[in-house]
């Protein structure tokens, strides 16, 4: 049994996601992997928010853990950057060194979120002028048509704009 627990801990330690193991009985943290410890170090004060969100997500009456994804966004005060993280809750309880527990995993999707926003902006604007492009206009017109929203279209043709 000891070997199995050591193997599990080694696996959780190596994962590139945050891992917390929490006791079901008294809601204490039994284990946190290196990724989560690094998250705590880089984001002081976020641990309380994370743990509160995790506790809110499980049904203590039934003991059930519905698999779900929680998303939380916040602005870091020190760097003025937007952080977004997702938490995936496991659907099954485990026994951690003889204690009924649940494993929580999470990962930082800040870069993915930033790339998605940049891609969306780039797909809707002209590189040279920064104005909305044909793709954006088509989507907007279609949205207005679908919703029955009245709209107007104006065109301006400028000779030698690129010069």
VMD Tcl script that builds the backbone (N, CA, C; Angstrom):
set m [mol new atoms 489]
animate dup $m
set s [atomselect $m all]
$s set {name element resname resid chain x y z} {
  {N N UNK 1 A 0.821 -1.189 0.000}
  {CA C UNK 1 A 0.000 0.000 0.000}
  {C C UNK 1 A 0.870 1.260 0.000}
  {N N UNK 2 A 1.914 1.271 0.764}
  {CA C UNK 2 A 2.821 2.410 0.858}
  {C C UNK 2 A 3.422 2.723 -0.515}
  {N N UNK 3 A 3.777 1.680 -1.252}
  {CA C UNK 3 A 4.363 1.861 -2.587}
  {C C UNK 3 A 3.355 2.513 -3.531}
  {N N UNK 4 A 2.101 2.111 -3.428}
  {CA C UNK 4 A 1.042 2.686 -4.265}
  {C C UNK 4 A 0.876 4.177 -3.969}
  {N N UNK 5 A 0.867 4.553 -2.696}
  {CA C UNK 5 A 0.732 5.950 -2.300}
  {C C UNK 5 A 1.928 6.775 -2.773}
  {N N UNK 6 A 3.116 6.197 -2.698}
  {CA C UNK 6 A 4.312 6.906 -3.171}
  {C C UNK 6 A 4.268 7.101 -4.681}
  {N N UNK 7 A 3.774 6.097 -5.408}
  {CA C UNK 7 A 3.644 6.207 -6.862}
  {C C UNK 7 A 2.642 7.286 -7.232}
  {N N UNK 8 A 1.524 7.323 -6.518}
  {CA C UNK 8 A 0.503 8.329 -6.768}
  {C C UNK 8 A 1.057 9.729 -6.498}
  {N N UNK 9 A 1.754 9.887 -5.395}
  {CA C UNK 9 A 2.331 11.188 -5.056}
  {C C UNK 9 A 3.372 11.606 -6.091}
  {N N UNK 10 A 4.177 10.676 -6.569}
  {CA C UNK 10 A 5.176 10.993 -7.600}
  {C C UNK 10 A 4.498 11.431 -8.891}
  {N N UNK 11 A 3.416 10.767 -9.245}
  {CA C UNK 11 A 2.660 11.138 -10.443}
  {C C UNK 11 A 2.059 12.538 -10.299}
  {N N UNK 12 A 1.409 12.797 -9.177}
  {CA C UNK 12 A 0.792 14.104 -8.954}
  {C C UNK 12 A 1.832 15.219 -8.917}
  {N N UNK 13 A 2.999 14.903 -8.369}
  {CA C UNK 13 A 4.081 15.889 -8.280}
  {C C UNK 13 A 4.590 16.271 -9.674}
  {N N UNK 14 A 4.575 15.325 -10.601}
  {CA C UNK 14 A 5.126 15.552 -11.931}
  {C C UNK 14 A 4.140 16.218 -12.890}
  {N N UNK 15 A 2.858 16.248 -12.547}
  {CA C UNK 15 A 1.859 16.818 -13.454}
  {C C UNK 15 A 2.077 18.317 -13.658}
  {N N UNK 16 A 1.872 18.799 -14.892}
  {CA C UNK 16 A 2.047 20.231 -15.157}
  {C C UNK 16 A 0.786 21.042 -14.849}
  {N N UNK 17 A -0.020 20.576 -13.919}
  {CA C UNK 17 A -1.234 21.273 -13.485}
  {C C UNK 17 A -1.196 21.388 -11.967}
  {N N UNK 18 A -2.022 22.258 -11.406}
  {CA C UNK 18 A -2.098 22.388 -9.963}
  {C C UNK 18 A -2.879 21.211 -9.418}
  {N N UNK 19 A -2.386 20.621 -8.350}
  {CA C UNK 19 A -3.076 19.498 -7.722}
  {C C UNK 19 A -3.185 19.761 -6.223}
  {N N UNK 20 A -4.403 19.674 -5.734}
  {CA C UNK 20 A -4.677 19.760 -4.302}
  {C C UNK 20 A -5.436 18.512 -3.898}
  {N N UNK 21 A -5.091 17.944 -2.757}
  {CA C UNK 21 A -5.857 16.844 -2.182}
  {C C UNK 21 A -6.420 17.383 -0.873}
  {N N UNK 22 A -7.754 17.338 -0.766}
  {CA C UNK 22 A -8.420 17.899 0.407}
  {C C UNK 22 A -9.199 16.817 1.141}
  {N N UNK 23 A -9.073 16.828 2.455}
  {CA C UNK 23 A -9.828 15.902 3.300}
  {C C UNK 23 A -11.319 16.229 3.209}
  {N N UNK 24 A -12.133 15.211 3.045}
  {CA C UNK 24 A -13.579 15.405 2.992}
  {C C UNK 24 A -14.115 15.699 4.387}
  {N N UNK 25 A -13.517 15.084 5.395}
  {CA C UNK 25 A -14.035 15.210 6.754}
  {C C UNK 25 A -13.863 16.614 7.323}
  {N N UNK 26 A -12.651 17.160 7.262}
  {CA C UNK 26 A -12.431 18.471 7.894}
  {C C UNK 26 A -11.949 19.555 6.921}
  {N N UNK 27 A -11.995 19.253 5.625}
  {CA C UNK 27 A -11.678 20.211 4.562}
  {C C UNK 27 A -10.278 20.822 4.679}
  {N N UNK 28 A -9.338 20.038 5.177}
  {CA C UNK 28 A -7.962 20.514 5.235}
  {C C UNK 28 A -7.202 20.012 4.011}
  {N N UNK 29 A -6.169 20.742 3.657}
  {CA C UNK 29 A -5.337 20.357 2.519}
  {C C UNK 29 A -4.371 19.267 2.996}
  {N N UNK 30 A -4.425 18.115 2.336}
  {CA C UNK 30 A -3.552 17.000 2.687}
  {C C UNK 30 A -2.300 16.987 1.811}
  {N N UNK 31 A -2.427 17.525 0.598}
  {CA C UNK 31 A -1.298 17.506 -0.334}
  {C C UNK 31 A -1.466 18.638 -1.342}
  {N N UNK 32 A -0.362 19.260 -1.707}
  {CA C UNK 32 A -0.326 20.216 -2.813}
  {C C UNK 32 A 0.960 19.942 -3.588}
  {N N UNK 33 A 0.843 19.883 -4.898}
  {CA C UNK 33 A 2.038 19.579 -5.688}
  {C C UNK 33 A 2.869 20.836 -5.951}
  {N N UNK 34 A 3.998 20.655 -6.618}
  {CA C UNK 34 A 4.941 21.742 -6.875}
  {C C UNK 34 A 4.303 22.856 -7.713}
  {N N UNK 35 A 3.498 22.490 -8.707}
  {CA C UNK 35 A 2.837 23.493 -9.555}
  {C C UNK 35 A 1.937 24.396 -8.717}
  {N N UNK 36 A 1.198 23.795 -7.792}
  {CA C UNK 36 A 0.307 24.606 -6.960}
  {C C UNK 36 A 1.114 25.482 -6.001}
  {N N UNK 37 A 2.181 24.934 -5.453}
  {CA C UNK 37 A 3.032 25.718 -4.554}
  {C C UNK 37 A 3.607 26.928 -5.293}
  {N N UNK 38 A 3.989 26.729 -6.552}
  {CA C UNK 38 A 4.511 27.829 -7.377}
  {C C UNK 38 A 3.413 28.868 -7.640}
  {N N UNK 39 A 2.192 28.402 -7.911}
  {CA C UNK 39 A 1.056 29.305 -8.100}
  {C C UNK 39 A 0.843 30.157 -6.851}
  {N N UNK 40 A 0.879 29.528 -5.677}
  {CA C UNK 40 A 0.704 30.260 -4.422}
  {C C UNK 40 A 1.779 31.329 -4.258}
  {N N UNK 41 A 3.031 30.965 -4.597}
  {CA C UNK 41 A 4.153 31.899 -4.454}
  {C C UNK 41 A 3.976 33.111 -5.371}
  {N N UNK 42 A 3.551 32.868 -6.617}
  {CA C UNK 42 A 3.415 33.953 -7.593}
  {C C UNK 42 A 2.151 34.774 -7.410}
  {N N UNK 43 A 1.152 34.221 -6.728}
  {CA C UNK 43 A -0.141 34.884 -6.585}
  {C C UNK 43 A -0.555 34.938 -5.121}
  {N N UNK 44 A 0.132 35.748 -4.334}
  {CA C UNK 44 A -0.206 35.800 -2.911}
  {C C UNK 44 A -1.656 36.233 -2.714}
  {N N UNK 45 A -2.323 35.558 -1.777}
  {CA C UNK 45 A -3.704 35.885 -1.479}
  {C C UNK 45 A -4.721 35.124 -2.302}
  {N N UNK 46 A -4.289 34.431 -3.348}
  {CA C UNK 46 A -5.231 33.705 -4.190}
  {C C UNK 46 A -5.621 32.362 -3.598}
  {N N UNK 47 A -4.807 31.804 -2.700}
  {CA C UNK 47 A -5.105 30.476 -2.151}
  {C C UNK 47 A -6.477 30.436 -1.486}
  {N N UNK 48 A -6.806 31.466 -0.718}
  {CA C UNK 48 A -8.104 31.491 -0.038}
  {C C UNK 48 A -9.241 31.481 -1.055}
  {N N UNK 49 A -9.091 32.237 -2.141}
  {CA C UNK 49 A -10.121 32.298 -3.181}
  {C C UNK 49 A -10.275 30.936 -3.846}
  {N N UNK 50 A -9.142 30.310 -4.195}
  {CA C UNK 50 A -9.169 29.000 -4.847}
  {C C UNK 50 A -9.859 27.981 -3.954}
  {N N UNK 51 A -9.447 27.892 -2.707}
  {CA C UNK 51 A -10.006 26.895 -1.799}
  {C C UNK 51 A -11.499 27.156 -1.568}
  {N N UNK 52 A -11.895 28.417 -1.448}
  {CA C UNK 52 A -13.316 28.737 -1.274}
  {C C UNK 52 A -14.121 28.285 -2.475}
  {N N UNK 53 A -13.615 28.543 -3.686}
  {CA C UNK 53 A -14.323 28.125 -4.901}
  {C C UNK 53 A -14.434 26.596 -4.963}
  {N N UNK 54 A -13.380 25.906 -4.547}
  {CA C UNK 54 A -13.417 24.443 -4.555}
  {C C UNK 54 A -14.456 23.918 -3.570}
  {N N UNK 55 A -14.471 24.482 -2.379}
  {CA C UNK 55 A -15.426 24.038 -1.360}
  {C C UNK 55 A -16.863 24.282 -1.802}
  {N N UNK 56 A -17.092 25.394 -2.497}
  {CA C UNK 56 A -18.448 25.717 -2.966}
  {C C UNK 56 A -18.931 24.735 -4.021}
  {N N UNK 57 A -18.006 24.053 -4.670}
  {CA C UNK 57 A -18.371 23.226 -5.821}
  {C C UNK 57 A -18.778 21.803 -5.467}
  {N N UNK 58 A -18.631 21.417 -4.235}
  {CA C UNK 58 A -19.017 20.049 -3.946}
  {C C UNK 58 A -20.207 19.996 -2.992}
  {N N UNK 59 A -21.035 18.982 -3.164}
  {CA C UNK 59 A -22.261 18.805 -2.400}
  {C C UNK 59 A -21.947 17.947 -1.171}
  {N N UNK 60 A -21.907 18.576 -0.013}
  {CA C UNK 60 A -21.559 17.855 1.209}
  {C C UNK 60 A -22.671 16.918 1.673}
  {N N UNK 61 A -23.924 17.252 1.351}
  {CA C UNK 61 A -25.045 16.408 1.782}
  {C C UNK 61 A -24.994 15.033 1.142}
  {N N UNK 62 A -24.745 15.001 -0.167}
  {CA C UNK 62 A -24.704 13.727 -0.877}
  {C C UNK 62 A -23.294 13.174 -0.974}
  {N N UNK 63 A -22.301 14.033 -0.762}
  {CA C UNK 63 A -20.910 13.606 -0.924}
  {C C UNK 63 A -20.504 13.514 -2.384}
  {N N UNK 64 A -21.398 13.969 -3.277}
  {CA C UNK 64 A -21.128 13.865 -4.717}
  {C C UNK 64 A -20.241 15.006 -5.193}
  {N N UNK 65 A -19.410 14.685 -6.140}
  {CA C UNK 65 A -18.551 15.669 -6.783}
  {C C UNK 65 A -18.879 15.656 -8.261}
  {N N UNK 66 A -19.667 16.623 -8.677}
  {CA C UNK 66 A -20.035 16.709 -10.081}
  {C C UNK 66 A -18.836 17.205 -10.870}
  {N N UNK 67 A -18.478 16.500 -11.932}
  {CA C UNK 67 A -17.383 17.008 -12.754}
  {C C UNK 67 A -17.820 18.332 -13.376}
  {N N UNK 68 A -17.045 19.363 -13.179}
  {CA C UNK 68 A -17.381 20.652 -13.765}
  {C C UNK 68 A -16.117 21.488 -13.923}
  {N N UNK 69 A -16.271 22.562 -14.653}
  {CA C UNK 69 A -15.155 23.479 -14.861}
  {C C UNK 69 A -15.556 24.828 -14.291}
  {N N UNK 70 A -14.756 25.336 -13.390}
  {CA C UNK 70 A -14.948 26.676 -12.850}
  {C C UNK 70 A -13.926 27.580 -13.513}
  {N N UNK 71 A -14.339 28.778 -13.860}
  {CA C UNK 71 A -13.399 29.731 -14.444}
  {C C UNK 71 A -13.409 30.983 -13.590}
  {N N UNK 72 A -12.247 31.518 -13.320}
  {CA C UNK 72 A -12.127 32.714 -12.511}
  {C C UNK 72 A -11.127 33.640 -13.177}
  {N N UNK 73 A -11.490 34.895 -13.310}
  {CA C UNK 73 A -10.577 35.880 -13.875}
  {C C UNK 73 A -10.340 36.964 -12.830}
  {N N UNK 74 A -9.130 37.457 -12.778}
  {CA C UNK 74 A -8.811 38.544 -11.867}
  {C C UNK 74 A -7.674 39.361 -12.460}
  {N N UNK 75 A -7.585 40.600 -12.026}
  {CA C UNK 75 A -6.517 41.488 -12.466}
  {C C UNK 75 A -5.482 41.573 -11.364}
  {N N UNK 76 A -4.230 41.269 -11.714}
  {CA C UNK 76 A -3.145 41.353 -10.733}
  {C C UNK 76 A -2.818 42.816 -10.488}
  {N N UNK 77 A -2.763 43.177 -9.235}
  {CA C UNK 77 A -2.498 44.570 -8.875}
  {C C UNK 77 A -1.059 44.975 -9.185}
  {N N UNK 78 A -0.113 44.064 -8.937}
  {CA C UNK 78 A 1.297 44.413 -9.073}
  {C C UNK 78 A 1.758 44.533 -10.519}
  {N N UNK 79 A 1.190 43.752 -11.427}
  {CA C UNK 79 A 1.658 43.768 -12.816}
  {C C UNK 79 A 0.621 44.304 -13.794}
  {N N UNK 80 A -0.581 44.622 -13.314}
  {CA C UNK 80 A -1.653 45.144 -14.169}
  {C C UNK 80 A -2.024 44.182 -15.297}
  {N N UNK 81 A -1.817 42.872 -15.098}
  {CA C UNK 81 A -2.179 41.912 -16.143}
  {C C UNK 81 A -3.410 41.120 -15.729}
  {N N UNK 82 A -4.100 40.620 -16.723}
  {CA C UNK 82 A -5.314 39.834 -16.504}
  {C C UNK 82 A -4.916 38.370 -16.382}
  {N N UNK 83 A -5.388 37.712 -15.330}
  {CA C UNK 83 A -5.136 36.291 -15.127}
  {C C UNK 83 A -6.462 35.552 -15.217}
  {N N UNK 84 A -6.434 34.388 -15.839}
  {CA C UNK 84 A -7.625 33.556 -15.951}
  {C C UNK 84 A -7.204 32.138 -15.606}
  {N N UNK 85 A -7.956 31.482 -14.750}
  {CA C UNK 85 A -7.654 30.081 -14.470}
  {C C UNK 85 A -8.929 29.279 -14.494}
  {N N UNK 86 A -8.776 28.014 -14.798}
  {CA C UNK 86 A -9.897 27.080 -14.800}
  {C C UNK 86 A -9.595 25.994 -13.790}
  {N N UNK 87 A -10.622 25.539 -13.132}
  {CA C UNK 87 A -10.474 24.448 -12.181}
  {C C UNK 87 A -11.363 23.296 -12.622}
  {N N UNK 88 A -10.786 22.141 -12.783}
  {CA C UNK 88 A -11.547 20.948 -13.115}
  {C C UNK 88 A -11.634 20.101 -11.860}
  {N N UNK 89 A -12.846 19.802 -11.467}
  {CA C UNK 89 A -13.037 19.000 -10.256}
  {C C UNK 89 A -13.169 17.538 -10.629}
  {N N UNK 90 A -12.514 16.698 -9.864}
  {CA C UNK 90 A -12.610 15.262 -10.144}
  {C C UNK 90 A -13.993 14.753 -9.752}
  {N N UNK 91 A -14.424 13.704 -10.424}
  {CA C UNK 91 A -15.751 13.150 -10.171}
  {C C UNK 91 A -15.709 12.073 -9.096}
  {N N UNK 92 A -14.531 11.644 -8.712}
  {CA C UNK 92 A -14.433 10.531 -7.769}
  {C C UNK 92 A -13.616 10.920 -6.545}
  {N N UNK 93 A -14.035 10.365 -5.451}
  {CA C UNK 93 A -13.278 10.539 -4.214}
  {C C UNK 93 A -12.126 9.535 -4.212}
  {N N UNK 94 A -11.117 9.825 -3.426}
  {CA C UNK 94 A -10.012 8.882 -3.260}
  {C C UNK 94 A -9.754 8.697 -1.772}
  {N N UNK 95 A -8.901 7.748 -1.478}
  {CA C UNK 95 A -8.442 7.590 -0.108}
  {C C UNK 95 A -6.971 7.962 -0.108}
  {N N UNK 96 A -6.625 9.012 0.644}
  {CA C UNK 96 A -5.262 9.514 0.683}
  {C C UNK 96 A -4.660 9.137 2.030}
  {N N UNK 97 A -3.785 8.147 2.025}
  {CA C UNK 97 A -3.140 7.664 3.240}
  {C C UNK 97 A -4.167 7.333 4.318}
  {N N UNK 98 A -5.245 6.658 3.895}
  {CA C UNK 98 A -6.276 6.205 4.823}
  {C C UNK 98 A -7.338 7.247 5.142}
  {N N UNK 99 A -7.268 8.419 4.528}
  {CA C UNK 99 A -8.229 9.489 4.816}
  {C C UNK 99 A -9.100 9.710 3.579}
  {N N UNK 100 A -10.438 9.727 3.737}
  {CA C UNK 100 A -11.305 10.029 2.586}
  {C C UNK 100 A -11.008 11.450 2.095}
  {N N UNK 101 A -10.756 11.572 0.806}
  {CA C UNK 101 A -10.335 12.858 0.255}
  {C C UNK 101 A -10.853 13.011 -1.171}
  {N N UNK 102 A -10.608 14.181 -1.719}
  {CA C UNK 102 A -10.925 14.454 -3.116}
  {C C UNK 102 A -9.732 15.182 -3.729}
  {N N UNK 103 A -9.494 14.915 -4.995}
  {CA C UNK 103 A -8.386 15.545 -5.716}
  {C C UNK 103 A -8.946 16.663 -6.579}
  {N N UNK 104 A -8.349 17.828 -6.478}
  {CA C UNK 104 A -8.701 18.963 -7.322}
  {C C UNK 104 A -7.509 19.271 -8.220}
  {N N UNK 105 A -7.782 19.484 -9.491}
  {CA C UNK 105 A -6.736 19.864 -10.434}
  {C C UNK 105 A -7.138 21.179 -11.101}
  {N N UNK 106 A -6.164 21.999 -11.412}
  {CA C UNK 106 A -6.433 23.265 -12.098}
  {C C UNK 106 A -5.233 23.624 -12.940}
  {N N UNK 107 A -5.453 24.496 -13.914}
  {CA C UNK 107 A -4.337 24.965 -14.713}
  {C C UNK 107 A -4.579 26.411 -15.105}
  {N N UNK 108 A -3.487 27.129 -15.303}
  {CA C UNK 108 A -3.520 28.536 -15.659}
  {C C UNK 108 A -3.707 28.649 -17.166}
  {N N UNK 109 A -4.762 29.333 -17.597}
  {CA C UNK 109 A -5.029 29.488 -19.023}
  {C C UNK 109 A -4.860 30.949 -19.455}
  {N N UNK 110 A -4.069 31.711 -18.714}
  {CA C UNK 110 A -3.876 33.119 -19.026}
  {C C UNK 110 A -3.332 33.313 -20.436}
  {N N UNK 111 A -2.289 32.554 -20.782}
  {CA C UNK 111 A -1.697 32.701 -22.116}
  {C C UNK 111 A -2.693 32.316 -23.201}
  {N N UNK 112 A -3.422 31.220 -22.990}
  {CA C UNK 112 A -4.432 30.783 -23.957}
  {C C UNK 112 A -5.496 31.869 -24.143}
  {N N UNK 113 A -5.943 32.467 -23.037}
  {CA C UNK 113 A -6.942 33.524 -23.071}
  {C C UNK 113 A -6.413 34.733 -23.845}
  {N N UNK 114 A -5.179 35.125 -23.560}
  {CA C UNK 114 A -4.571 36.274 -24.250}
  {C C UNK 114 A -4.418 36.005 -25.742}
  {N N UNK 115 A -3.958 34.798 -26.094}
  {CA C UNK 115 A -3.811 34.447 -27.514}
  {C C UNK 115 A -5.163 34.453 -28.226}
  {N N UNK 116 A -6.188 33.940 -27.567}
  {CA C UNK 116 A -7.526 33.913 -28.153}
  {C C UNK 116 A -8.030 35.331 -28.416}
  {N N UNK 117 A -7.817 36.239 -27.450}
  {CA C UNK 117 A -8.255 37.624 -27.622}
  {C C UNK 117 A -7.482 38.306 -28.759}
  {N N UNK 118 A -6.178 38.052 -28.833}
  {CA C UNK 118 A -5.361 38.635 -29.895}
  {C C UNK 118 A -5.783 38.096 -31.258}
  {N N UNK 119 A -5.990 36.782 -31.348}
  {CA C UNK 119 A -6.436 36.179 -32.609}
  {C C UNK 119 A -7.773 36.748 -33.059}
  {N N UNK 120 A -8.683 36.909 -32.127}
  {CA C UNK 120 A -9.994 37.463 -32.469}
  {C C UNK 120 A -9.851 38.887 -32.995}
  {N N UNK 121 A -9.015 39.677 -32.321}
  {CA C UNK 121 A -8.799 41.062 -32.770}
  {C C UNK 121 A -8.168 41.081 -34.155}
  {N N UNK 122 A -7.149 40.252 -34.363}
  {CA C UNK 122 A -6.467 40.216 -35.656}
  {C C UNK 122 A -7.379 39.730 -36.779}
  {N N UNK 123 A -8.295 38.825 -36.466}
  {CA C UNK 123 A -9.181 38.309 -37.506}
  {C C UNK 123 A -10.270 39.305 -37.889}
  {N N UNK 124 A -10.466 40.352 -37.081}
  {CA C UNK 124 A -11.531 41.318 -37.343}
  {C C UNK 124 A -11.046 42.705 -37.743}
  {N N UNK 125 A -9.738 42.926 -37.757}
  {CA C UNK 125 A -9.242 44.264 -38.083}
  {C C UNK 125 A -8.186 44.230 -39.181}
  {N N UNK 126 A -8.077 45.348 -39.868}
  {CA C UNK 126 A -7.074 45.522 -40.913}
  {C C UNK 126 A -5.741 45.885 -40.264}
  {N N UNK 127 A -4.665 45.227 -40.680}
  {CA C UNK 127 A -3.343 45.482 -40.096}
  {C C UNK 127 A -2.888 46.919 -40.298}
  {N N UNK 128 A -3.140 47.469 -41.473}
  {CA C UNK 128 A -2.642 48.800 -41.815}
  {C C UNK 128 A -3.401 49.907 -41.095}
  {N N UNK 129 A -4.717 49.849 -41.133}
  {CA C UNK 129 A -5.528 50.951 -40.602}
  {C C UNK 129 A -6.052 50.703 -39.198}
  {N N UNK 130 A -6.166 49.440 -38.810}
  {CA C UNK 130 A -6.757 49.114 -37.518}
  {C C UNK 130 A -8.275 49.150 -37.535}
  {N N UNK 131 A -8.844 49.391 -38.738}
  {CA C UNK 131 A -10.296 49.426 -38.877}
  {C C UNK 131 A -10.845 48.009 -39.013}
  {N N UNK 132 A -12.150 47.871 -38.705}
  {CA C UNK 132 A -12.782 46.571 -38.875}
  {C C UNK 132 A -12.721 46.149 -40.340}
  {N N UNK 133 A -12.524 44.847 -40.581}
  {CA C UNK 133 A -12.401 44.338 -41.942}
  {C C UNK 133 A -13.713 43.762 -42.458}
  {N N UNK 134 A -13.667 43.231 -43.662}
  {CA C UNK 134 A -14.848 42.671 -44.316}
  {C C UNK 134 A -15.444 41.523 -43.505}
  {N N UNK 135 A -14.604 40.670 -42.931}
  {CA C UNK 135 A -15.094 39.529 -42.140}
  {C C UNK 135 A -15.944 40.014 -40.958}
  {N N UNK 136 A -15.444 41.014 -40.244}
  {CA C UNK 136 A -16.178 41.553 -39.104}
  {C C UNK 136 A -17.504 42.165 -39.568}
  {N N UNK 137 A -17.450 42.917 -40.671}
  {CA C UNK 137 A -18.671 43.554 -41.191}
  {C C UNK 137 A -19.699 42.509 -41.596}
  {N N UNK 138 A -19.261 41.455 -42.257}
  {CA C UNK 138 A -20.204 40.389 -42.645}
  {C C UNK 138 A -20.859 39.745 -41.428}
  {N N UNK 139 A -20.053 39.455 -40.399}
  {CA C UNK 139 A -20.607 38.849 -39.185}
  {C C UNK 139 A -21.601 39.785 -38.505}
  {N N UNK 140 A -21.267 41.071 -38.468}
  {CA C UNK 140 A -22.144 42.048 -37.830}
  {C C UNK 140 A -23.459 42.184 -38.600}
  {N N UNK 141 A -23.371 42.254 -39.922}
  {CA C UNK 141 A -24.581 42.345 -40.749}
  {C C UNK 141 A -25.449 41.098 -40.558}
  {N N UNK 142 A -24.825 39.933 -40.569}
  {CA C UNK 142 A -25.583 38.691 -40.385}
  {C C UNK 142 A -26.253 38.642 -39.022}
  {N N UNK 143 A -25.553 39.097 -37.996}
  {CA C UNK 143 A -26.125 39.126 -36.645}
  {C C UNK 143 A -27.343 40.062 -36.608}
  {N N UNK 144 A -27.223 41.214 -37.262}
  {CA C UNK 144 A -28.347 42.159 -37.311}
  {C C UNK 144 A -29.528 41.563 -38.067}
  {N N UNK 145 A -29.243 40.887 -39.185}
  {CA C UNK 145 A -30.316 40.254 -39.959}
  {C C UNK 145 A -31.004 39.159 -39.152}
  {N N UNK 146 A -30.201 38.340 -38.469}
  {CA C UNK 146 A -30.760 37.245 -37.662}
  {C C UNK 146 A -31.641 37.758 -36.530}
  {N N UNK 147 A -31.251 38.869 -35.927}
  {CA C UNK 147 A -31.986 39.414 -34.776}
  {C C UNK 147 A -33.081 40.389 -35.188}
  {N N UNK 148 A -33.091 40.790 -36.459}
  {CA C UNK 148 A -34.072 41.767 -36.910}
  {C C UNK 148 A -33.734 43.180 -36.486}
  {N N UNK 149 A -32.473 43.428 -36.184}
  {CA C UNK 149 A -32.028 44.754 -35.767}
  {C C UNK 149 A -31.839 45.646 -36.989}
  {N N UNK 150 A -32.454 46.839 -37.001}
  {CA C UNK 150 A -32.242 47.738 -38.135}
  {C C UNK 150 A -30.783 48.220 -38.175}
  {N N UNK 151 A -30.261 48.427 -39.372}
  {CA C UNK 151 A -28.886 48.902 -39.509}
  {C C UNK 151 A -28.735 49.660 -40.816}
  {N N UNK 152 A -27.653 50.384 -40.920}
  {CA C UNK 152 A -27.306 51.128 -42.134}
  {C C UNK 152 A -25.874 50.780 -42.504}
  {N N UNK 153 A -25.587 50.902 -43.783}
  {CA C UNK 153 A -24.229 50.642 -44.255}
  {C C UNK 153 A -23.761 51.870 -45.018}
  {N N UNK 154 A -22.564 52.293 -44.738}
  {CA C UNK 154 A -21.959 53.397 -45.482}
  {C C UNK 154 A -20.609 52.966 -46.029}
  {N N UNK 155 A -20.305 53.366 -47.233}
  {CA C UNK 155 A -19.015 53.027 -47.844}
  {C C UNK 155 A -18.266 54.308 -48.175}
  {N N UNK 156 A -16.977 54.289 -47.977}
  {CA C UNK 156 A -16.117 55.394 -48.382}
  {C C UNK 156 A -15.001 54.804 -49.220}
  {N N UNK 157 A -14.812 55.334 -50.402}
  {CA C UNK 157 A -13.731 54.879 -51.267}
  {C C UNK 157 A -12.675 55.975 -51.288}
  {N N UNK 158 A -11.502 55.659 -50.813}
  {CA C UNK 158 A -10.426 56.650 -50.769}
  {C C UNK 158 A -9.335 56.222 -51.735}
  {N N UNK 159 A -9.043 57.096 -52.677}
  {CA C UNK 159 A -7.980 56.805 -53.642}
  {C C UNK 159 A -6.628 56.928 -52.971}
  {N N UNK 160 A -5.744 56.027 -53.288}
  {CA C UNK 160 A -4.347 56.049 -52.826}
  {C C UNK 160 A -4.217 56.015 -51.288}
  {N N UNK 161 A -5.109 55.298 -50.637}
  {CA C UNK 161 A -5.101 55.215 -49.167}
  {C C UNK 161 A -3.795 54.646 -48.641}
  {N N UNK 162 A -3.261 53.636 -49.300}
  {CA C UNK 162 A -2.052 52.985 -48.794}
  {C C UNK 162 A -0.832 53.901 -48.825}
  {N N UNK 163 A -0.833 54.853 -49.769}
  {CA C UNK 163 A 0.288 55.792 -49.833}
  {C C UNK 163 A 0.178 56.775 -48.701}
}
mol reanalyze $m
mol bondsrecalc $m
mol representation Tube
mol addrep $m
